[in-house]
């Protein structure tokens, strides 16, 4: 695993940043948490790659708030830009 940021999927829509932070804090220092409201997923950044790996290994496939968590290394965001060529007239 290369990064410290994890994608956390299959969350119950009512899960908060604080609940997710509390869950991941058992595996190390949580740098940031961002639950995407109403989408059922979020991102957790751990202080080190090892802590991120430990959290992923321990929590992927485990039940949290009645849902089975899906945890993967977060991919970098896609660049979103449009050139003049892409515009539709």
C-alpha positions in Angstrom: 0.0 0.0 0.0 1.4 3.4 -1.0 -0.9 6.0 0.6 -2.3 6.9 3.9 -5.8 7.8 2.6 -8.5 5.2 2.6 -11.8 5.0 0.8 -14.5 3.6 3.1 -17.6 2.4 1.2 -21.0 0.9 2.0 -21.5 3.2 5.0 -25.0 3.8 6.4 -26.1 7.2 5.3 -26.5 8.4 8.9 -22.8 7.7 9.8 -21.0 10.9 10.9 -17.3 12.0 10.6 -17.0 11.6 14.3 -18.2 8.0 14.3 -15.8 7.1 11.6 -12.9 8.8 13.3 -13.7 7.0 16.5 -13.7 3.6 14.6 -10.4 4.3 12.8 -8.7 5.8 15.9 -8.3 2.2 17.2 -5.7 1.6 14.6 -3.6 4.8 14.9 -3.7 8.6 14.5 -6.5 9.8 12.3 -5.5 12.9 10.4 -8.8 13.7 8.6 -12.2 12.2 8.0 -14.7 13.2 5.3 -18.0 11.4 5.0 -19.8 12.3 1.8 -23.3 13.1 3.0 -26.0 11.0 1.5 -23.7 9.0 -0.6 -22.7 6.0 1.6 -19.0 6.5 1.4 -16.2 8.6 2.9 -12.4 9.0 3.2 -10.1 8.6 6.2 -6.5 9.7 6.2 -4.2 8.1 8.7 -0.9 9.5 10.0 1.2 6.7 8.5 1.0 4.1 5.7 1.4 1.3 8.3 -1.6 2.6 10.3 -3.7 2.8 7.2 -2.7 -0.8 6.2 -3.5 -2.0 9.7 -7.0 -0.3 9.6 -7.7 -1.7 6.2 -6.7 -5.2 7.1 -8.7 -5.1 10.3 -11.9 -3.3 9.1 -12.4 -4.4 5.5 -15.4 -6.8 5.4 -16.4 -6.0 9.0 -19.8 -4.9 10.1 -20.3 -1.3 11.2 -23.7 0.2 12.0 -25.4 -2.8 10.3 -23.4 -2.5 7.0 -20.4 -4.5 5.8 -17.5 -2.0 5.3 -15.5 -2.0 2.0 -12.1 -0.4 2.5 -9.5 0.3 -0.2 -6.7 2.7 -0.7 -8.1 6.0 -2.0 -7.3 6.8 -5.6 -6.2 10.3 -6.5 -9.0 12.5 -7.8 -9.5 12.7 -11.5 -8.7 16.0 -13.1 -11.8 17.7 -14.2 -11.3 20.3 -16.8 -12.9 21.1 -20.1 -11.1 22.6 -23.0 -12.8 24.8 -25.7 -12.7 21.7 -27.9 -15.0 19.8 -25.5 -17.7 22.5 -25.5 -20.9 21.8 -27.3 -22.4 24.8 -29.1 
